Amino acid sequence: MAMTGTFLMGSVLYTFRDVVTMPIIAFILLLVFFLGIIYQLFSEEINIIGVLAFASIIIFYSGHLLIGDYNGVSLVLFVTGIALIIIEFFVIGAILGIMGGLLLLLSILLVSDNMAVFGLYIMAIIFLALIEWVIFVKFKKRKIPILSRLILNDATDAESGYTSFDDRSYLIGQTAKTTTPLRPSGTIRLEDERIDAVAEGSYIAGNVEVKIIHVEGTRVVVRPKED
């Protein structure tokens, strides 16, 4: 009984390997993986397409790791490539993502028993994946949700209530007094506040009442107050 069970298990395993490593089946599994991953990237939540994508690559490697001379190397390259692609989402630049993609493709080539055929498969899949990407970005105007959460998309302009300095526009029209001569810059006093200011002309003496006529950022422009 034990030998019969072992034989059946071995038979099932070899049948699984033979089916998964069939060129057309391998191509379909890789196609589902790459196109499914792109679809999942543009989705708000994990969906059945994403689950199928991960299941397909697991089935692909489960079958192909049973054959070939580069099983361990292929698995290490695959895991490293996926890790680099994930890290790419959290760092600036595209080097890690490119390296991860290249390692992933190299892993697929090494684990296959026919690099020439699988090279053509990968080229065809990349072409179809690019078409899918363009459809999502150009035609459906979708963004990758995970990037939208990591990147600040809110406007930081004055219309949105953001300024890079204290808004002193309320000073315009108020009267102050120079505490130092303005040649043309110096200091004025508005009540108990000392403010750096610039004379409208070239010079204003100290202890002179001035009117604030313009504020631009931190630049406060004054002129002598008319009697």
C-alpha positions in Angstrom: 0.0 0.0 0.0 2.8 2.4 0.9 4.6 1.7 -2.3 1.4 2.1 -4.3 0.7 5.5 -2.6 4.3 6.6 -3.3 4.0 5.5 -6.9 0.7 7.4 -7.4 2.1 10.5 -5.7 5.1 10.3 -8.0 2.9 9.8 -11.0 0.8 12.8 -10.2 3.9 14.9 -9.6 5.4 14.0 -12.9 2.1 14.6 -14.7 1.9 18.0 -13.1 5.4 18.8 -14.2 4.8 17.6 -17.7 1.7 19.7 -18.1 3.0 22.9 -16.5 6.2 22.7 -18.6 4.4 22.4 -21.9 5.3 25.5 -23.9 1.7 26.7 -24.4 0.8 26.2 -20.8 3.9 27.9 -19.6 3.2 30.8 -21.9 -0.4 31.2 -20.6 0.8 31.1 -17.0 3.4 33.8 -17.6 0.9 35.9 -19.5 -1.6 35.7 -16.7 1.1 36.6 -14.2 2.4 39.8 -15.9 -1.0 41.1 -17.2 -2.6 40.2 -13.9 0.0 42.1 -11.9 -0.5 45.2 -13.9 -4.2 44.9 -13.5 -3.8 44.5 -9.8 -1.5 47.6 -9.6 -4.2 49.8 -11.0 -6.9 48.3 -8.7 -7.9 49.8 -5.3 -8.2 46.4 -3.6 -6.8 42.9 -4.1 -9.1 41.1 -6.6 -9.5 37.7 -8.3 -7.2 38.8 -11.1 -4.3 39.5 -8.7 -4.9 36.2 -6.9 -4.8 34.4 -10.2 -1.6 36.2 -11.2 0.2 35.0 -8.1 -1.2 31.5 -8.4 0.0 31.3 -12.0 3.6 32.2 -11.2 3.6 29.8 -8.2 2.3 27.0 -10.5 4.9 28.0 -13.2 7.8 27.7 -10.8 6.4 24.6 -9.1 6.5 22.7 -12.3 9.7 24.1 -13.8 11.8 23.8 -10.6 11.4 20.0 -11.0 13.6 20.2 -14.1 16.7 22.0 -15.2 20.1 22.6 -13.7 19.5 26.1 -12.3 16.7 25.6 -9.9 18.2 27.2 -6.8 19.7 30.1 -8.8 16.4 30.8 -10.6 14.5 30.8 -7.3 17.0 33.2 -5.7 16.8 35.5 -8.7 13.0 35.4 -8.7 12.7 36.3 -5.0 15.4 39.0 -5.3 13.7 40.5 -8.4 10.3 40.7 -6.7 11.9 42.3 -3.6 13.6 45.0 -5.7 10.4 45.8 -7.5 8.5 46.2 -4.3 11.3 48.4 -2.8 11.1 50.6 -5.9 7.7 51.8 -4.9 9.2 53.4 -1.7 12.4 55.0 -3.2 13.1 57.7 -5.7 14.4 56.7 -9.1 13.9 53.6 -11.3 17.2 51.7 -11.0 16.0 49.2 -8.4 12.8 48.5 -10.4 14.7 47.9 -13.6 17.2 45.6 -11.9 14.3 43.7 -10.3 12.6 43.3 -13.6 15.8 42.1 -15.3 16.4 39.6 -12.5 12.8 38.3 -12.8 13.2 37.8 -16.6 16.6 36.1 -16.2 15.1 33.8 -13.6 12.3 32.8 -16.0 14.8 32.1 -18.7 17.1 30.0 -16.5 14.3 27.9 -15.1 12.9 27.1 -18.5 14.3 24.2 -20.6 14.3 26.3 -23.8 15.7 29.8 -23.5 15.2 30.7 -27.1 11.5 29.9 -27.1 10.9 31.5 -23.7 12.8 34.6 -24.9 10.2 35.0 -27.6 7.4 34.4 -25.1 8.8 37.1 -22.8 9.1 39.6 -25.7 5.5 39.0 -26.7 4.3 39.2 -23.1 6.2 42.5 -22.5 4.6 43.9 -25.6 1.1 43.0 -24.4 1.9 44.3 -20.9 2.9 47.6 -22.4 -0.4 47.8 -24.3 -2.3 47.1 -21.1 -0.3 49.8 -19.2 -1.0 52.4 -21.9 -4.7 51.6 -21.9 -4.9 52.1 -18.1 -2.8 55.3 -18.1 -3.7 57.1 -21.4 -7.3 56.0 -22.0 -8.7 55.1 -18.7 -6.7 57.8 -16.9 -6.0 55.5 -13.9 -3.3 56.0 -11.3 -1.6 53.3 -9.2 -3.4 53.6 -5.9 -0.4 52.6 -3.7 1.6 55.5 -5.3 -1.2 57.9 -4.7 -1.1 57.0 -1.0 2.6 57.5 -0.8 2.9 60.7 -2.7 1.4 64.0 -1.6 -0.9 65.1 -4.3 -2.6 68.0 -2.5 -1.8 71.4 -4.0 0.5 73.6 -1.8 -0.2 76.9 -3.4 -1.7 80.1 -1.9 -5.2 79.3 -3.4 -5.2 76.0 -1.4 -4.2 77.8 1.9 -0.5 77.0 1.8 2.3 79.5 2.0 6.0 79.1 2.5 6.2 82.1 4.8 4.0 84.0 7.2 1.3 85.9 5.3 1.7 89.6 6.2 -0.7 91.0 3.7 -2.7 92.4 6.6 0.1 95.0 7.2 -0.8 96.9 4.0 -2.2 100.3 4.8 -1.0 100.3 8.4 1.2 103.1 9.9 4.5 102.4 11.6 7.6 104.3 12.7 11.1 103.8 11.6 13.5 102.7 14.4 16.5 102.9 12.1 17.2 104.9 8.9 16.1 103.0 5.8 19.0 103.0 3.3 16.9 101.6 1.7 16.4 98.8 4.2 16.1 99.0 7.9 13.7 98.4 10.7 10.3 99.8 11.5 8.1 99.3 14.6 4.4 98.6 14.4 3.0 98.7 17.9 5.3 96.3 19.8 6.5 94.4 16.7 9.8 95.1 15.0 9.7 94.5 11.2 12.4 94.5 8.6 11.3 97.0 5.8 12.5 98.6 2.6 12.0 102.3 1.7 10.1 103.0 -1.5 12.7 105.5 -2.4 16.4 105.4 -1.6 16.3 106.8 2.0 14.0 107.4 4.9 15.3 108.8 8.2 14.9 107.2 11.6 11.9 108.0 13.9 9.7 108.9 10.9 6.1 107.7 10.6 5.7 105.5 7.5 2.9 103.8 5.7 3.2 100.2 4.6 2.2 100.2 0.9 3.3 96.7 -0.3 4.0 93.3 1.0 5.6 90.5 -1.1 6.6 87.5 0.9 8.9 88.7 3.6 9.5 92.0 1.8 7.7 95.0 3.4 7.8 98.3 1.4 7.1 101.6 3.1 6.9 105.3 2.3 6.8 108.3 4.5 3.3 109.1 5.8 1.8 112.2 4.3 0.6 114.8 6.8 
